[in-house]
Amino acid sequence: MQHKMKQLAGAALVAAMSLAGTANAQSTEDVKIGFAGPMTGAQAHYGKDFQNGITLAVEDMNATKPVIGGKPVRFVLDAADDQADPRTGTTVAQKLVDDGIKGMLGHFNSGTTIPASRIYANAGIPEIAMATAPEYTQQGFKTTFRMMTSDTQQGSVAFAVKSLGVKKIVIIDDRTAYGQGLADQFEKAAKAAGGSIVDR
């Protein structure tokens, strides 16, 4: 997973670099890139992998001696723990904006990403998140991008009905923004394929 996160983070960093603006001095200028994810709590392993991948991508990018607008820059990661909590996520988002980040990589969870995205959008900061909930990009912010497909694509795979011949289905989700969104999309696809949802 860390290798995948590094690849995704590298692509995101290149995108953020193109949106970061120009440096003002001939000497190397630091360009802050924000990161937020669950660094503590039950999902800390995801957040740590995400952060490790982004850290490696930043180091790799800095080794190329990047230039923006003809001036040398060095990317600096400003990392924060959003604890996979929406309220903490908005607090973290505001802190990162106040710190002067030029681009945002994260958040990891849809539940934290959706409310935080408004803060980045209002500040004009591009955000590239792991969020899969369709609502994230349906808000219409011009600064929101995703690293993964939305639940619309993930949840529409009604393999249980078509491939396995299952007609009666029970759906269980954890009522997080991610779980509920994915379950909603699966339910729509299952019904469209001829399945019957007997309980949820």
C-alpha positions as CSV (number, residue, x, y, z in Angstrom):
1,M,0.0,0.0,0.0
2,Q,2.9,2.4,0.8
3,H,4.2,2.1,-2.8
4,K,0.7,2.9,-4.2
5,M,0.4,5.8,-1.8
6,K,3.8,7.1,-3.0
7,Q,2.8,6.9,-6.7
8,L,-0.5,8.6,-6.0
9,A,1.2,11.3,-3.8
10,G,3.8,11.8,-6.5
11,A,1.2,12.5,-9.1
12,A,-0.7,14.7,-6.7
13,L,2.5,16.6,-5.8
14,V,3.2,17.4,-9.4
15,A,-0.3,18.7,-9.8
16,A,0.0,20.8,-6.7
17,M,3.3,22.1,-7.9
18,S,1.8,23.4,-11.0
19,L,-0.9,25.2,-9.0
20,A,1.5,26.5,-6.3
21,G,2.3,29.8,-7.8
22,T,5.8,31.3,-8.4
23,A,8.6,31.8,-5.9
24,N,9.8,35.4,-5.3
25,A,13.5,35.0,-4.6
26,Q,16.4,33.5,-6.5
27,S,17.4,31.5,-3.4
28,T,15.4,28.3,-2.9
29,E,12.0,29.1,-1.5
30,D,10.0,26.7,0.7
31,V,6.6,25.8,-0.7
32,K,4.3,24.3,2.0
33,I,2.2,21.3,1.0
34,G,-0.5,20.3,3.5
35,F,-1.3,16.7,4.5
36,A,-4.0,15.5,6.8
37,G,-5.2,12.0,7.7
38,P,-5.9,9.8,10.7
39,M,-2.6,9.5,12.5
40,T,-4.1,8.3,15.7
41,G,-7.1,6.1,16.5
42,A,-8.5,3.0,14.8
43,Q,-7.5,4.1,11.3
44,A,-4.0,5.3,12.1
45,H,-2.4,2.6,10.0
46,Y,-4.0,4.1,6.9
47,G,-3.0,7.6,7.8
48,K,0.6,6.5,8.5
49,D,0.9,4.7,5.2
50,F,-0.6,7.7,3.4
51,Q,1.9,10.1,5.1
52,N,4.9,7.8,4.5
53,G,4.0,7.7,0.8
54,I,3.6,11.4,0.5
55,T,6.9,12.0,2.5
56,L,8.8,9.8,0.0
57,A,7.2,11.6,-2.9
58,V,8.2,15.0,-1.5
59,E,11.7,13.8,-1.0
60,D,11.9,12.4,-4.5
61,M,10.5,15.6,-6.0
62,N,12.9,17.8,-4.0
63,A,15.8,15.6,-5.3
64,T,14.9,16.8,-8.8
65,K,15.6,20.4,-7.7
66,P,12.2,21.6,-8.8
67,V,11.7,25.1,-10.3
68,I,8.5,27.1,-10.4
69,G,8.4,30.2,-12.6
70,G,12.1,29.9,-13.2
71,K,12.9,30.0,-9.5
72,P,14.1,27.1,-7.3
73,V,11.8,25.7,-4.7
74,R,11.8,23.1,-2.0
75,F,8.5,21.4,-1.0
76,V,7.9,21.1,2.8
77,L,5.2,18.9,4.2
78,D,3.0,20.3,6.8
79,A,1.3,17.2,8.3
80,A,-1.7,17.1,10.7
81,D,-3.7,14.4,12.4
82,D,-7.5,14.8,11.7
83,Q,-8.3,11.6,13.7
84,A,-10.8,10.6,11.1
85,D,-13.2,13.1,12.8
86,P,-15.1,15.7,10.9
87,R,-14.9,18.4,13.6
88,T,-11.2,17.8,14.0
89,G,-10.8,17.8,10.2
90,T,-12.2,21.3,9.9
91,T,-10.0,22.6,12.7
92,V,-7.0,21.0,11.0
93,A,-8.0,22.4,7.6
94,Q,-8.2,26.0,9.0
95,K,-4.8,25.5,10.8
96,L,-3.2,24.4,7.5
97,V,-4.7,27.3,5.6
98,D,-3.4,29.7,8.3
99,D,0.0,28.0,8.0
100,G,0.2,29.2,4.4
101,I,0.0,25.9,2.5
102,K,-0.1,26.2,-1.3
103,G,-1.7,22.8,-1.9
104,M,-3.4,20.0,0.1
105,L,-2.9,16.3,-0.1
106,G,-5.7,14.6,1.9
107,H,-7.8,14.1,3.8
108,F,-8.2,10.3,3.8
109,N,-11.8,9.8,4.9
110,S,-14.8,11.2,3.1
111,G,-16.4,12.3,6.4
112,T,-13.4,14.6,7.1
113,T,-12.7,15.6,3.6
114,I,-16.2,16.9,2.7
115,P,-16.5,19.6,5.5
116,A,-12.7,20.5,5.2
117,S,-12.9,21.0,1.4
118,R,-15.0,24.1,1.9
119,I,-12.2,25.7,3.9
120,Y,-9.6,25.0,1.2
121,A,-12.0,26.1,-1.6
122,N,-12.7,29.4,0.2
123,A,-8.9,29.9,0.5
124,G,-8.3,29.0,-3.2
125,I,-6.1,26.0,-2.2
126,P,-6.2,22.9,-4.5
127,E,-7.0,19.8,-2.5
128,I,-6.4,16.2,-3.8
129,A,-8.1,13.8,-1.4
130,M,-8.6,10.0,-1.0
131,A,-12.3,10.7,-0.4
132,T,-14.6,8.4,-2.4
133,A,-18.0,9.9,-1.5
134,P,-19.7,11.4,-4.6
135,E,-20.7,14.5,-2.5
136,Y,-17.0,15.5,-2.3
137,T,-16.8,16.6,-5.9
138,Q,-20.5,17.2,-6.4
139,Q,-20.2,20.3,-4.2
140,G,-18.8,22.0,-7.3
141,F,-15.6,23.5,-5.8
142,K,-13.1,24.1,-8.5
143,T,-10.2,23.2,-6.1
144,T,-11.3,19.7,-5.3
145,F,-9.8,16.6,-6.9
146,R,-9.7,12.9,-5.9
147,M,-7.0,10.2,-6.1
148,M,-9.5,7.4,-6.3
149,T,-12.7,6.7,-8.1
150,S,-15.9,7.7,-6.4
151,D,-18.4,5.4,-4.7
152,T,-20.5,5.8,-7.8
153,Q,-18.0,3.6,-9.7
154,Q,-17.0,1.4,-6.8
155,G,-20.5,0.7,-5.6
156,S,-22.1,0.1,-9.0
157,V,-20.4,-3.3,-9.4
158,A,-23.4,-5.5,-8.9
159,F,-21.3,-8.7,-9.3
160,A,-23.4,-10.5,-6.6
161,V,-26.5,-10.3,-8.8
162,K,-25.0,-10.9,-12.2
163,S,-22.1,-13.3,-11.6
164,L,-23.3,-15.2,-8.5
165,G,-27.0,-15.3,-9.3
166,V,-27.9,-13.9,-5.9
167,K,-31.3,-12.3,-5.8
168,K,-32.0,-11.6,-2.1
169,I,-29.4,-9.3,-0.6
170,V,-28.8,-7.8,2.9
171,I,-26.6,-4.7,3.1
172,I,-24.6,-3.8,6.2
173,D,-22.7,-0.5,6.4
174,D,-21.0,1.4,9.2
175,R,-22.9,4.7,8.6
176,T,-19.6,6.6,8.0
177,A,-19.7,8.8,4.9
178,Y,-17.6,6.2,3.1
179,G,-19.6,3.1,4.2
180,Q,-23.0,4.6,3.7
181,G,-22.1,6.2,0.3
182,L,-20.7,2.9,-1.0
183,A,-23.7,0.9,0.3
184,D,-26.2,3.4,-1.3
185,Q,-24.5,3.0,-4.7
186,F,-24.4,-0.8,-4.3
187,E,-28.1,-0.9,-3.4
188,K,-29.0,1.1,-6.6
189,A,-26.9,-1.1,-8.8
190,A,-28.1,-4.3,-7.2
191,K,-31.8,-3.3,-7.7
192,A,-31.1,-2.2,-11.3
193,A,-29.5,-5.7,-11.9
194,G,-32.7,-7.4,-10.6
195,G,-31.7,-8.0,-7.0
196,S,-33.9,-7.5,-4.0
197,I,-32.7,-5.8,-0.9
198,V,-34.4,-7.7,2.0
199,D,-32.8,-5.7,4.8
200,R,-30.3,-3.0,5.5
